[in-house]
Amino acid sequence: MAEKILEINNLDITFKTTAGEVHAIRGINVDLEKGETVAIVGESGSGKSVTMKAAMGILASNATVNSGSIIFRYHHQDGSPTEVDILQKDKKWIRKHINGKRISMVFQDPMTSLDPTMNIGKQIMEGMIWHYNTPKEEAFKKAVNLLKEVGIEDAEKRMKQYPHQLSGGMRQRVVIAIALACDPDLLICDEPTTALDVTIQAKILELIKRIQKERGISVIYITHDLGVVAKVADYVNVMYAGKIVEVGNINEIYYDPKHPYTWGLLSAMPDLETDDDRLYTIPGSPPNLLHEKEGDAFAPRNRYALEIDDKAEPPMFKVSDTHFAATWLLDPRAPKCEMPGELQERIERMKKEANIDGSKL
Amino acid sequence: MAVNYNADPILKVKDLKQHFKINESYTVKAVDGVSFEIYPGETYGLVGESGSGKSTIGRSVIRLYDPTAGQIEFDGLDISGKMRRSTENELRTKMQMIFQDPMASLNPRKTVGEIIGEGLDIHKSVSSRQERDEKVGAILEKVGLAKEHRTRYPHQFSGGQRQRVGIARALIMNPKLIIADECISALDVSIQAQVVNLMKDIQEETGTAYLFIAHDLSMVKYISDRIGVLHLGHLLETGTKDEIFDNPIHPYTKSLLSAIPAPNPVVEKQREALTYDYKTSGINYSEGTYHKIDGSHYVKCTDEELEKWTK
């Protein structure tokens, strides 16, 4: 088994707001192995970004971590392995040893994550100079190579340009170059392509994939776009209201989903073959985590909800060695329940297209 | 409701040009000679990357901009030049718009009732306070909100509900054409489906036509009857959704379609998007003329290009 580089255990976070305490993360576990890609999928407010901010030690000041640990493993420059619990370290230490150096982040909007008053070259070199004291000339050379690596032509000329002189796709490439500047072990991409067009989105995703393969780094994607996830991820965590409700490898989640919320997410997104009169929807909207509810948080929107869903929160039921889902439907005592027909048809169609049969899953 | 293609189009756009002069020597040609028609009860989808001019077309059609050249005919009235009072009244009531960001397009200092009823007040289409309240209440229920929501403010709603308010505001004047400019892009996946279903129901019930502007191609395919593909201000290809998706001719359309991520991991992992670069493609959009492929499927290109692409 490959080495686990990130392990989030039983993380629980609340935010103090003027309206009261918001229980944003309610005990989640995420594992990431070296060289793997994990996607965290969920709607806005499900807590996917907060989780990753916790891993970067950049939580807002009104956040309290109630329990849990985030274990990050990396190698020192001399090759000796180290293990830290990021939650036990103070911000200054994380800033010096982790952020940008071991774990880098690519944010959603490349216009707001770049400094408009600083040229591209300086922004890429900044990290290397700060973390490794790289001499300026060497840093410059490295930055030019990085720009070439992320597919920017005329790299030397671009070094002197400012963010506003580049198109959206170019800017996101620059952001990726900055993230890679210090050879991180882990890249966190928070909705990296949401602000971009489809054609550019495809290029950026292919770029991240290529770099990941070449450098052997691990990547975490935070996104709500299941099409993007299908393209890049090895494992998928589906989050809802601060909890992971289903986790599995990519084929298990797409061809054999078990949780009604995953069914809803998959069906709500039309694929090119969809010609039903109506799209399947998840009724209602995501819950307000200010008001904690007994039982399963998804129950009010779940048309397959059982009585027990209002009383007790479902545990993670095991489907296979890698596939778990938190829904009472998987309890042996639960009535037999199938996913919606349209989705079943679509999965059959997808399997046919992909040339796989059920036994290979 | 089936679209009646024998009826006169509700909207006819002919050779629309929208140029923005930046300075003496530089003009942005955001829209450069675009023609299309929308029939009553139809949904016409406009797709293209950012900067292709799709939003500009929507804004020119509803006359938020003064078109540089070209003709726009709405319900038999010419709305492209200076309009008569009666024409403008017709345009301002029968054509409505739904915007992308429901938070930015709703006045935070007005209640939802005031926002929705504003059109009624301006056009004096109701005679009493009671009638106004009844109409606003009925529209709110139609879009899946409650009458009681009338007294609330936009910030008290969730994103999906706010977009429902935006739709209610557009619907209150019984429009014949609604321009939906990226109206679902800012919403969550599960909420997107709700809003799209609502828009379809409303079309079924009222027979309104939509100009649906979006960059999410699978959603555009789902909701539209016909589709136009825009790039750099030129309408490169137009046709029914099946004509476009099953038989794309223009290399740009092909690259656009190949970039759509499908929720099918095994297929998706092996696929690579086609690359298309206008500068190196050797195509000059301005030289192309519209060539009929079949039915309502047209491609903008030269004779030689068509021969090359369909070979």
Contacts between the chains, C-beta under 8 A, distances in Angstrom:
chain1	res1	chain2	res2	distance
A	43	B	188	4.2
A	43	B	189	6.9
A	43	B	190	6.3
A	43	B	191	7.9
A	44	B	159	7.7
A	44	B	188	5.6
A	168	B	50	6.9
A	197	B	49	3.9
A	197	B	50	5.6
A	197	B	215	5.9
A	198	B	49	7.4
A	198	B	215	6.3
A	198	B	216	7.8
A	198	B	217	6.4
A	198	B	256	6.7
A	198	B	259	4.4
A	198	B	260	6.1
A	198	B	261	7.9
A	199	B	49	5.9
A	199	B	255	6.1
A	199	B	256	6.1
A	199	B	259	4.6
A	199	B	273	6.9
A	199	B	276	7.2
A	200	B	49	7.3
A	201	B	259	6.9
A	201	B	261	7.6
A	202	B	258	7.7
A	202	B	259	4.1
A	202	B	261	7.2
A	202	B	273	3.6
A	203	B	273	6.8
A	203	B	275	7.9
A	205	B	261	7.8
A	206	B	272	6.5
A	206	B	273	7.1
A	224	B	188	6.4
A	224	B	189	5.6
A	225	B	189	7.7
A	225	B	261	7.2
A	226	B	189	7.5
A	226	B	263	4.8
A	227	B	218	7.7
A	227	B	260	7.1
A	227	B	261	3.0
A	227	B	262	6.2
A	227	B	263	5.5
A	227	B	268	7.4
A	228	B	261	5.6
A	229	B	263	8.0
A	229	B	265	8.0
A	230	B	261	6.2
A	230	B	262	6.6
A	230	B	263	5.1
A	230	B	264	6.0
A	230	B	265	4.4
A	230	B	268	4.3
A	230	B	269	7.7
A	231	B	261	5.1
A	231	B	265	7.8
A	231	B	268	4.6
A	231	B	269	6.7
A	233	B	265	7.7
A	250	B	265	4.4
A	251	B	265	6.1
A	251	B	266	6.9
A	254	B	263	6.4
A	254	B	264	6.8
A	254	B	265	5.1
A	264	B	190	6.0
A	265	B	189	6.0
A	265	B	190	6.7
A	266	B	263	6.3
A	267	B	193	7.9
A	268	B	189	5.2
A	268	B	190	5.0
A	268	B	192	6.9
A	268	B	193	3.9
A	269	B	189	5.7
A	269	B	193	7.7
A	269	B	218	7.1
A	269	B	263	6.2
A	270	B	218	5.1
A	270	B	219	6.3
A	270	B	221	7.3
A	270	B	222	4.1
A	271	B	218	6.0
A	271	B	262	5.8
A	271	B	263	5.9
A	271	B	264	7.6
A	272	B	217	7.9
A	272	B	218	5.8
A	272	B	221	5.9
A	272	B	245	6.3
A	272	B	260	6.9
A	272	B	262	7.0
A	274	B	218	7.6
A	274	B	222	5.7
A	277	B	200	7.6
A	278	B	197	5.3
A	278	B	200	7.1
A	279	B	193	4.1
A	279	B	196	5.8
A	279	B	197	5.6
A	279	B	222	7.0
A	280	B	193	6.9
A	281	B	190	6.5
A	281	B	193	4.3
A	281	B	194	4.7
A	281	B	197	6.2
A	282	B	190	4.1
A	282	B	193	7.7
A	283	B	194	7.8
A	285	B	158	4.8
A	285	B	159	7.9
A	285	B	160	5.6
A	285	B	161	7.4
A	285	B	191	6.4
A	286	B	158	8.0
A	286	B	188	7.4
A	350	B	263	7.5
A	350	B	264	4.3
A	350	B	267	7.4
A	353	B	264	6.3
A	353	B	267	5.6
A	354	B	264	5.9
A	354	B	265	7.9
A	354	B	266	3.6
A	354	B	267	5.0
A	355	B	266	7.7
A	356	B	266	6.2
